[in-house]
Amino acid sequence: MEALLVWLTRYGYAGLFVLLMFGILGLPIPDETLLIFCGYLIFRGRLHFGMAFLAGFGGSLCGISLSYWLGRKFGRKLIHQYGKYFRVTPQHIHDVDRWFHRIGGWSLTSGYFFPAIRHFTALVAGMVRMPYRTFAAFAYPGAAIWVATFLTLGYVLGERWEHTSAMMHRYSLVATGIAAATAAAVWWLRRQRSV
């Protein structure tokens, strides 16, 4: 983690762009911590808010768009080829398809705020062939809100950024676990009723 922050301090906007692009693609990069740290650098006068926002937003757009196109190109092929090893049935695929076309757009917008979830929403959107315009209408504003929120948070926190960032990371992981468990429970209950 410390090496990433040093790298970010050295390369500034370009570093933020690259790290967020790969972070959104799914590499184990602490995206929120990087954004909060950039907010702190803005607080210290090392970066400019507008430029940091554009770099973070651009990196997020590239990462989530690549995820979408990877899901669109390879998602179904991989599921059909390897899904049986994970007990994924055609009915499961159909259920995910229906669910995502119903409310999946909002998961693209809000998914940025949940670690792990943001890495999969765009892949699934591509896999279920969500139209690109619909994908962009939900995913891109979500990226703007997410980047602006955490940059602002880092700026407001100032010297307290590190302690608050670590605490937020723990709580966001808990929130992600609760959201995933709730979604699984709702899905299981609906399946039971339909049997």
C-alpha positions in Angstrom: 0.0 0.0 0.0 2.7 2.5 0.9 4.5 1.8 -2.4 1.3 2.7 -4.3 1.0 6.0 -2.4 4.7 6.8 -3.1 4.1 5.9 -6.8 0.9 8.1 -6.8 2.8 11.0 -5.2 5.5 10.7 -7.9 3.3 10.3 -11.0 0.3 12.4 -9.8 -2.6 12.6 -12.3 -1.2 10.0 -14.7 -0.6 7.6 -11.7 -4.1 8.1 -10.5 -5.5 7.4 -14.0 -3.6 4.2 -14.4 -4.2 2.8 -10.9 -7.9 3.4 -11.0 -8.2 1.9 -14.4 -6.6 -1.3 -13.2 -8.3 -1.1 -9.9 -11.8 -1.0 -11.5 -10.7 -3.9 -13.8 -10.3 -6.0 -10.7 -6.6 -5.8 -9.6 -6.2 -5.7 -5.8 -5.8 -1.9 -5.6 -7.3 0.1 -2.8 -9.3 2.5 -5.0 -11.0 4.5 -2.2 -7.8 4.9 -0.3 -6.0 6.2 -3.4 -8.8 8.8 -4.0 -8.8 9.9 -0.4 -5.0 10.2 -0.5 -5.4 12.4 -3.6 -7.9 14.5 -1.8 -5.3 14.9 1.0 -2.7 15.9 -1.7 -5.2 18.5 -2.9 -5.5 19.7 0.7 -1.7 20.1 0.8 -1.7 22.0 -2.5 0.2 19.2 -4.3 -2.7 18.5 -6.8 -5.5 20.5 -8.3 -9.1 19.2 -7.6 -10.3 19.6 -11.2 -7.3 17.8 -12.7 -7.4 15.0 -10.1 -11.2 14.6 -10.8 -10.6 14.3 -14.5 -7.7 11.8 -14.0 -9.8 9.7 -11.6 -12.9 9.9 -13.7 -11.0 9.0 -16.9 -9.3 6.0 -15.2 -12.6 4.8 -13.8 -14.3 5.1 -17.2 -11.6 3.2 -19.0 -11.6 0.4 -16.3 -15.4 -0.1 -16.2 -15.7 0.2 -20.0 -13.0 -2.5 -20.5 -14.8 -4.7 -18.0 -18.0 -4.2 -19.9 -16.5 -5.2 -23.2 -14.7 -8.2 -21.7 -18.0 -9.4 -20.3 -19.7 -8.8 -23.6 -17.0 -10.6 -25.6 -16.1 -13.5 -23.3 -18.6 -13.7 -20.5 -21.2 -16.1 -21.9 -18.5 -18.3 -23.5 -16.7 -18.7 -20.2 -19.9 -19.3 -18.3 -21.1 -22.0 -20.8 -17.7 -23.6 -20.9 -16.8 -23.6 -17.2 -20.1 -22.8 -15.4 -20.8 -26.5 -14.8 -17.8 -26.8 -12.5 -19.4 -24.1 -10.3 -22.9 -25.6 -10.6 -24.1 -22.7 -12.8 -27.2 -23.9 -14.7 -28.9 -22.3 -17.7 -31.7 -21.3 -15.3 -29.2 -19.4 -13.2 -28.0 -17.5 -16.2 -31.6 -16.7 -17.2 -32.4 -15.4 -13.7 -29.3 -13.2 -13.6 -30.2 -11.9 -17.1 -33.8 -11.0 -16.0 -32.6 -9.4 -12.7 -29.9 -7.4 -14.4 -32.2 -6.0 -17.1 -34.7 -5.1 -14.3 -32.5 -3.3 -11.8 -28.9 -3.9 -12.9 -28.4 -0.4 -14.1 -28.7 1.0 -10.6 -26.2 -1.6 -9.4 -23.7 -0.1 -11.9 -24.2 3.4 -10.3 -24.1 2.3 -6.7 -21.7 -0.6 -7.1 -18.7 1.8 -7.1 -19.2 2.2 -3.3 -19.0 -1.5 -2.6 -15.6 -3.2 -2.9 -15.7 -6.4 -5.0 -19.2 -5.5 -6.4 -17.9 -2.8 -8.6 -15.5 -5.2 -10.2 -18.3 -7.5 -11.4 -21.2 -5.3 -12.3 -19.7 -4.2 -15.6 -18.7 -7.7 -16.5 -22.2 -8.9 -15.9 -23.7 -6.0 -17.8 -21.6 -7.0 -20.8 -22.4 -10.6 -20.4 -26.2 -10.0 -20.4 -25.8 -7.8 -23.5 -27.0 -4.6 -21.8 -27.0 -2.0 -24.5 -23.9 0.2 -24.3 -25.9 3.4 -24.1 -27.9 2.1 -21.1 -24.6 0.8 -19.5 -23.0 4.3 -20.0 -26.0 6.1 -18.7 -25.8 4.3 -15.3 -22.0 3.6 -15.0 -20.5 6.9 -16.0 -22.5 9.2 -13.7 -21.7 6.6 -10.9 -18.0 7.0 -11.6 -18.3 10.8 -11.4 -20.1 10.7 -8.1 -17.7 8.1 -6.6 -14.5 10.0 -7.6 -15.9 13.4 -6.5 -17.1 11.9 -3.2 -13.8 10.4 -2.1 -11.6 13.2 -3.4 -13.8 15.6 -1.4 -13.6 13.4 1.6 -9.8 13.3 1.5 -9.7 17.1 1.2 -12.1 17.7 4.1 -10.3 15.1 6.3 -6.9 16.7 5.7 -4.3 15.3 8.0 -6.8 12.7 9.4 -7.2 11.0 6.1 -5.2 7.8 6.9 -7.1 6.8 10.1 -10.5 7.5 8.6 -9.7 5.7 5.3 -8.7 2.5 7.2 -11.9 2.7 9.2 -14.0 3.3 6.1 -12.4 0.3 4.3 -13.4 -2.0 7.2 -17.0 -0.7 7.2 -17.3 -0.9 3.4 -16.2 -4.6 3.5 -18.9 -5.3 6.1 -21.5 -3.4 4.1 -20.5 -5.4 1.0 -20.9 -8.7 2.9 -24.3 -7.7 4.2 -25.5 -6.6 0.7 -24.2 -9.8 -0.9 -25.9 -11.9 1.8 -29.2 -10.0 1.5 -29.2 -10.4 -2.3 -28.4 -14.2 -1.9 -31.2 -14.6 0.6 -33.8 -12.7 -1.6 -32.8 -14.8 -4.6 -33.0 -18.1 -2.6 -36.5 -17.1 -1.2 -37.8 -16.3 -4.7 -36.5 -19.6 -6.0 -38.2 -21.5 -3.1 -41.5 -19.9 -3.9 -41.3 -20.7 -7.6 -40.6 -24.4 -6.9 
